[in-house]
Amino acid sequence: MIANINLPRILRVGAGVSGQLVTSLNELGLARPLLVTDPFMLECGYCERLEAPLRAAGMQYGLFSECVPDPTTDSVYAALAQLREGDYDCVVALGGGSSLDTAKAVAVLAEHGGIMRDYKVPRQVDSGLPIIAIPTTAGTGSEATRVAVITDTETQEKMLCMGLGLMPLAALVDFELTLTMPYRLTADTGIDSLCHALEAYVSRKANAFTDSIALTAMSTIYRNIRTACAEPDNRLAKEAMMLAATQGGIAFANASVTLIHGMSRPIGALFHVPHGLSNAMLLAEVTAWSVDCAPERYAHCARYMGIASASQSDEIACASLVDALRLLATDLQVPGPKAFGISRDDWFNSLELMATQALDSGSPANNPRVPQAQDIVQLYQRIW
């Protein structure tokens, strides 16, 4: 099988590397960025860390600071309107996956026009304004992917958009920006990264390039996530999680996610559950449903993560993996849909719609065990 590998042209990783924004812009021949971020990044001073060097370098820049969680088309269009008011030659995204995905959407619409709905899969959009990504969460891996997820304000569909036009030209991965992350965000984005790595390894599109990256990422996350949550100032754990998040992004961007992400998107769109948390709700049960169709792969994950030993059978290793994922959810206080506050009637009345939207995303087709709509409905019932 031929693997098609895509990565940012510039990938800088390490403490303080976000301070190299001006250097990166100069290397790429860019000089007029629009900063795209959220209100918290503005309030906590992280945005000023980028603005001060830009001012010192005499660069003309703009600022859009109204990104929203789980970005909507309304938010994207507001950012796009600001970009069109100025003479900007690139977008710089600072924040979590929501800010990064907003900037990606703006970059594509700025070059091609139209509305966001025009660019959802299966369409591929392979050009756009240059994007520089500076993630502040150890989670989405969006800094290294050609993917964006945008919720259609009119239909509430969480649209998956793909193409090289959504791939950042440069990514500055600075774990110091994650030291202020609260417990819940650290846990949910960390499990999101774990899903990226695990799904990439068992995906029907897995390949030799992504396999080693995915295994390293999932092992690192599993061994560090509890510490990163419990000890927010633990620099070693936070650094490990940040690098693993980027590795997870590289892995799934080049091998694809599977059923977990396919089922997660409708939960977020309909019930406004944060993306990482909806993945966390699904991780153990979807894995349990899937393991029998790729036992060697799942068992290898268990052994690589230190959950099972080399002497144990694949069957025992797979069972241990599922048990360990359930325990992880318990330890990190992951709520189910009911505990999150979703009403039983709203949840069960939405099962068919969520199953349809999950299948329409295309991701479930990459799962080791390919589901039908009724299988997905039953899995949604099971996690309730």
N, C-alpha and C positions, 0 to 999 in steps of 0.2 A: 504494500500500500504506500502511495506517495503522500507524505505529510506536507501541508502548506503552512509554513511558520511565519508569523508576523509579530514584530516587536517594535517598541519605540526606537527611534534612531539614537537618542541619547537617554541613558538610564543611569542616574546618579543615586547612590544609596549610602546613607550614613548620617551620623549626628551632625546637625547644622547645615546639611546640604541644601536646604531650602534657601539659604543665603546666597546661593550661586545662580539665582534667577537671571540677573543681568548678564552674567557670563554666558549662560545658556542661550539667551536671546541673541547676544552678539554672535555666537557661533552659528546660529541659524539665519543670521541676516535679518532679524526682526527688531523693530524698534517702537511699535505703537500698540501695546497690548491693552485689551480690555480685561480687567480682573473680574472674575465671576466667583462669588462666594456667598455666605449666608450671614445673617445678623450676628450670630454668636462669634464668628471669626472676627468680625469688626469689633465687637465689644471686648473680646479677650485680648486684643492687641496683635493677633497673628497676622492680620491684614497689614497693619502698619509695618511689620517686619519686612514685608515685600515692597510696600510703597516707598519707604525711606531710601533704599538703594536705587529705586527707579528715579526718584527725584534727584538724588545725588548724581546720577548718570545723565541727567537732563532729558530723560525719556518722556515723551508725551503718553499719558495713559488715562484710561477711564476706569470706573468702578461700578459694578452692579453687585449689590450686597443683599438681594432679596430672594435668594434661592430658598426653596421650601423642601421639607422632607418628602421623599417619594415624588420627584418633580412632576409637575403637571404641564400640560400644553400651555395653560395660561401663564405660568411662571416662565416657561421658555420664550413665549412670544414677548413678554415684558423685557426680558434680557436682550432679545433680538432687536426690539425697537430701540433700546439704548445703543446697541452696537451700530445700528444704521444711522444714528445721529452723529457719529464721529468717524474719523478716518483711521480705523484700527486695522492692523495687519495680522492679528492673531488673538487668541483668547487664552488667558491663564486661569486655570481652575484651582481654587484653594478650598479644601474642605473634604467632607466625606463623599460617598458615592453620589449623593444627590446633586452636589455642586459640580462634580466632575461630569455627570451625565447631562446636566443642564448646559454646561459649556460645550459638550460634544454636539448636542442638538443644535445649539446656536451656530456652531461652526459649519454644520451641514446646510442649514437653512439659509445662512448668509451667502453661501455660494450658489445654491441651487434654487432657492425660493420654494413656493408652495407651502403646504402645511405638514405637520409632523406625521400625520396619518399616511402621507404619501410614501414614507420611508420605512414602514414596519415590514418585518419579514413576510414574504420571501424576498422582497426587494433588497438589493445590495447597493449601498452608496459608497463609492470608493474615492471621493475627494471632498475637500472642505477646507475652511481656514485652518492654519496651523494651530495645534492645541498643545499647551504645556500644562501638565498635571502635577499638582502638589497635594498629595493625600494627607489628611489629618486623622484618619482612622485606619486601624489595622484590620481591614475587612474586605471591601468590595473587590480590590485588585483592579478597579476600573482604570487606573493609571497605565495598565499594560494590556488593555483589551480593545478590540474593535467593536464594542458592544455598548449600547445605551438602552435604558429602560425608562420610558416616559408614559405617564398615565394620561389618557385622553380625557380632558375635562368633560366633554359632552357625553361620552359613552361609559366612562369609568374603566375602560379597558387598559390594562397595563401592557403597553406595546413594546415588543422586543424589536430593536433596530440594530442592524449590523452592516459592516463594511469598513474599508480602510480609511474612509473619511472620518470615522469615529475613533481611530487610533491616535493617541497622543504622539506628537513628534518628539517630545521630551518628557521625562518623568523625573521629579526630584523627590526621593523617598527618604524622609527625615523622621526618624522615630521620636525625636524630641517633641514633635507636634502632637503626639498621642499621650503625653504624660498627664494631661488634664482630663482625659476621657473618663466619664463616670462608669460605675460598675456595670450597669445594664448595657450600655453601649459597647464596652469592652467585651462582654460576654457574647452579645448577639453578633457583632461584627466578626469576632473570632470564630464563632460557629459557622458563619457565612463562609469564611475562608476555608474552614475544614471541609465544608460541603464542596467548595470549588475543587479542592485537591482530590477528595474521594471520588466525586463524580467524574472528574477528568480521567482518573485511573481506570474506572470501570466502564467508561463510555465506549460505545461501539466505534467511536472515532479516535480512541486512544492510539498513541503512536510512541515510538522509541524515544523521541525528543521529549515529549511531555511526561512520560512515565517516571523518569528519575526525578524530575522537578516536583511532580505531584507527590511522590512518596516522601521526599525530603520535607515538603511543606506540611503534609498531614502529620508526620512524626513530630516536627517542631511545634506545631500548634497544640497537639494533644499533650505534649510534655510541659508546655508553658502556660496554657490558657488559664488554669486555675490560679497560678501565681500572679499572672498579669491582672486578673480580676481582684484578687485579695490584697495585692500589694501594688497600688497604682504608681508608686515611685520606684519600683524595681526596674532599673534601666536595662538589665540583661534580659529579663522576660519581655519587656516592651520592645526592645530591639529585635529579639527573636521573632515575636509576633508580627512586627511590621515587615520584616524581610519575607517571612512565610506568606503573608498576605499578597505581596507582589508576586511571589512564586506561584501561589494559587491562581492569581489572575492570569499569569503567563500560561499555566497549564490548561485552564478551562478555555481560554481564548483560542487555543490551538488544538483542543480536543473536544470541546463542547461540554456543557452541563447536561443533566439527564432529567429524571422524573421529579426529583426534589424541587429543582428550580421551576420546572413546568407547573407544578402544583402550588408553589409558593406565590407566584405572581398574582393569581386571582384573589388569594387571601389578602394580599396587600392592597389591591385595587378596590375590593368591595368593602373591606373592614378596616382599612387604614392601619394594618399591623405592620410595623417596621420590617423591612425585607429580611434582615438577618434573623429576626425573631420568628418570622413565619417559616424560614428554613429550619430553624432549631426545633420548631414544633413537629416538623415532618421527618427529620433526619433518621431517627431510630426506626420508625415504623416503615418508611419506604425502603430502608436498607434491609430490614427483616423480610419484607415482601420480595426483594430482588435477589438475595444472596444465592438462592439455589440455581440461578441461571448463570452465575459466574463465580462458583465457589473458590476456584484457585486464586482469582484476582482479589476477592474480598479477604480471603485467608491471608494472602501476602500482605495486604494492608494491616491486618491485625498483628501480624508478626513484626512488621516494620515499625509499628507504633508502640511495640512492647506490650501489647495486650495478650498475645499468645506466643508460645514458644515454638521453636523449629521442630520439636519432637511431637507436637500435637497434630492431630489430623485436621484436614481442611474443615470438616464438619464442626469439630470442636472450636477451631479458630473463628469460624464464621459466627457461631453462637456466642462466643466470648466478645466478638466485635459488637454485636447487637446489644448485649448486656452492658458493655462499657459505654456505648453511646447513650443508652437509657440512663445510666448512672451519671454521666456527664450532664445531661439535661437536668437531672434532679439536683446535682451539686451546684449548678449555675442558676437554679431557680427559674427554669424556663416554664412559663405558664402555658397551658393548653388554651384552645379557643374559648372555652367556658370561663376559665380563670382570668383570661384577658378581658372579659367583659362582653363578649359577643353573645347575643341571645340565641337560645336553642332554635327558635322558629326561624330567625334570620339565617342561621347557619344551614339548617336542613332544607330550607326553601331555596337555597342558593346552590345546592350540590350539583345539579345538572349543569347549570351555567358555568360554575367553576371548572367542572370536568371538561366542558367544551372549550373553554378558554385555555385550559392547560394543554389540551391536545393541539389546539391551533398554534401554540407557541413553537411547536416542533421539537422541543427538548425531550419530551417523553419517548420519542422514537429512537433516541440514542441510549436509552436505558437497557441494561442487560436483559431484563424481562420487560418486553414492550406491552404496555397496558391498553386495554379498551376503556371506553368511557365508564362502564360499570365498575371496572376495577378501581378507577380513580375515585368514583363515588364512595365505594366501600372503604378506601383508605381515608378519605375525608371523614367518614363516619367513625372510623377507628380512632382517629386522633382527638375527636371531640371529648 
